[in-house]
């Protein structure tokens, strides 16, 4: 027998937990089919052979990382730390995020993560708006339908962000896909936006 709760707050919590479960299932099914031989971990201590580049790394709650992504150099460590920061932003909102292997099939340029069962390319922007435009175009260069998550760690405004993304999409009508933009905490506007390339056309 199904019991219905008349408490709106309880119903909202139930729907949020349902959404989280769906997100987790979508991501788990995707990586199971796409990377059947890859091991994904949610805690660094699960790694058997820790090295000086993996020690001290923390995997955020709601995030899993492919073992093959574990760093073997200072540069790889910097990249992984940056992507873990970005993944944590999405995970805190109830999204399921797996950082995936840096390899792909022949002729396919690898992406950075699977978010709720969908491939995403991650970009962190610490410079000017021109850098954002260039990085967005570079991310879309991995495939016309590439979904992009942009974490802005500078004072670029929401309006300027939309303008720069729109400029790229105007020059490339073949580009499709989803766009997530997160602004850092000192912004006065909302922190994160979910857009689609169709929103700019």
C-alpha positions in Angstrom: 0.0 0.0 0.0 1.4 3.5 -0.9 1.0 6.1 1.8 0.6 9.7 0.8 1.9 12.4 3.1 0.0 15.6 3.2 3.0 17.5 4.6 4.4 19.6 1.7 7.9 19.7 3.3 8.1 15.9 3.6 6.8 15.5 0.0 9.5 17.9 -1.2 12.2 16.0 0.7 10.9 12.8 -0.8 11.0 14.2 -4.4 14.5 15.5 -3.8 15.7 12.1 -2.6 13.9 10.6 -5.6 15.8 13.0 -7.9 19.1 12.2 -6.2 18.5 8.5 -6.7 17.6 9.0 -10.3 20.8 11.0 -10.9 22.9 8.4 -9.2 21.4 5.6 -11.2 21.8 7.5 -14.5 25.5 8.1 -13.8 26.2 4.6 -12.5 24.5 3.0 -15.6 26.5 5.3 -18.0 29.9 4.5 -16.5 29.0 0.8 -16.2 28.3 0.6 -19.9 31.0 3.0 -21.1 33.8 2.0 -18.7 33.1 -1.6 -17.6 36.7 -2.3 -16.5 37.3 1.0 -14.7 37.2 1.2 -10.9 35.6 4.4 -9.4 36.3 5.4 -5.8 34.6 7.8 -3.4 37.5 8.0 -1.0 41.2 8.3 -1.6 41.9 5.7 1.1 40.3 3.1 -1.3 43.4 3.5 -3.5 45.9 0.7 -2.9 49.1 2.4 -4.0 49.0 6.0 -2.8 51.8 8.2 -3.8 52.9 11.7 -2.8 50.6 13.2 -5.4 47.5 11.5 -4.2 48.0 11.9 -0.5 45.9 14.7 1.0 43.4 14.8 -1.9 39.8 14.7 -0.7 36.9 13.4 -2.9 33.7 15.4 -2.1 30.5 13.7 -1.0 28.5 12.6 -4.1 31.6 12.4 -6.3 33.5 9.4 -7.6 36.8 9.4 -9.4 38.2 6.8 -11.8 41.3 5.2 -10.3 43.2 5.8 -13.6 42.7 9.6 -12.9 44.9 9.4 -9.8 47.8 11.9 -10.3 51.4 10.8 -10.9 52.8 14.4 -11.2 52.3 17.8 -9.7 50.5 19.0 -12.9 48.1 16.1 -12.8 47.4 16.8 -9.1 46.6 20.5 -9.8 44.2 19.5 -12.6 42.5 16.9 -10.4 42.1 19.2 -7.5 40.6 21.8 -9.8 38.1 19.3 -11.2 37.2 18.0 -7.7 36.4 21.6 -6.7 34.1 21.9 -9.7 32.5 18.5 -9.1 31.8 19.5 -5.5 29.7 22.5 -6.7 27.5 20.2 -8.7 27.4 17.5 -6.1 26.2 19.9 -3.4 23.1 20.6 -5.5 22.2 16.9 -5.6 23.9 16.0 -8.9 25.8 12.7 -9.3 29.3 13.3 -10.6 31.9 10.9 -11.8 35.3 12.1 -13.0 36.1 9.7 -15.8 39.2 8.3 -17.5 41.2 10.6 -19.7 41.0 8.2 -22.5 38.3 7.7 -25.1 37.6 5.7 -28.3 39.6 6.2 -31.5 38.9 9.7 -32.9 37.0 10.8 -29.8 38.3 13.5 -27.6 37.8 12.6 -23.9 35.6 14.7 -21.6 36.1 15.3 -17.9 33.0 14.0 -16.2 29.7 12.3 -16.3 27.0 14.4 -14.5 23.6 12.7 -14.0 24.4 10.3 -16.9 25.6 13.0 -19.3 29.1 13.7 -20.4 30.5 17.2 -19.5 33.7 19.1 -20.2 34.8 21.2 -17.2 36.4 24.7 -17.5 37.6 26.9 -14.7 37.9 30.6 -15.5 40.2 32.8 -13.4 40.9 35.5 -15.9 39.1 38.0 -18.1 35.9 37.6 -20.2 38.1 37.0 -23.3 39.5 34.0 -21.5 36.0 32.7 -20.9 35.1 33.1 -24.5 38.3 31.3 -25.6 37.9 28.4 -23.1 34.2 27.9 -24.0 35.2 27.6 -27.7 38.0 25.3 -26.8 35.6 23.1 -24.8 33.1 22.9 -27.6 36.0 21.9 -29.9 35.8 18.5 -28.3 32.6 17.9 -30.1 29.7 20.0 -31.5 27.3 18.5 -28.9 29.7 18.8 -26.0 28.0 19.8 -22.7 30.1 22.4 -20.8 30.4 23.3 -17.1 32.1 26.6 -16.5 33.2 27.6 -13.0 34.0 31.3 -12.9 36.5 32.3 -10.3 36.8 36.0 -11.3 34.6 39.0 -11.4 33.0 38.3 -14.8 29.3 39.2 -14.6 26.4 37.0 -15.6 25.5 39.3 -18.5 29.0 39.4 -19.9 29.2 35.6 -19.6 26.0 35.2 -21.6 27.3 37.7 -24.2 30.6 35.9 -24.6 29.0 32.5 -24.9 26.4 33.9 -27.3 29.3 35.3 -29.5 30.8 31.8 -29.8 27.4 30.2 -30.6 26.6 32.8 -33.2 29.8 32.0 -35.1 29.2 28.2 -34.7 25.5 27.3 -35.4 26.5 23.7 -35.3 27.2 23.8 -31.6 24.5 22.2 -29.4 24.4 21.0 -25.8 23.9 22.0 -22.2 25.8 24.7 -20.4 26.2 25.1 -16.6 27.8 28.2 -15.2 28.8 28.7 -11.6 29.9 32.0 -10.2 32.2 32.2 -7.2 30.9 33.1 -3.8 31.6 36.9 -3.8 29.2 37.4 -6.7 25.9 39.2 -5.7 23.9 37.3 -8.2 22.8 33.7 -8.0 25.6 31.2 -7.9 24.7 28.7 -10.6 22.8 28.7 -13.9 21.6 25.9 -16.1 21.3 26.9 -19.8 21.1 25.3 -23.2 22.6 26.4 -26.4 19.0 26.9 -27.8 18.6 29.6 -25.1 21.0 31.8 -27.1 19.3 31.4 -30.5 
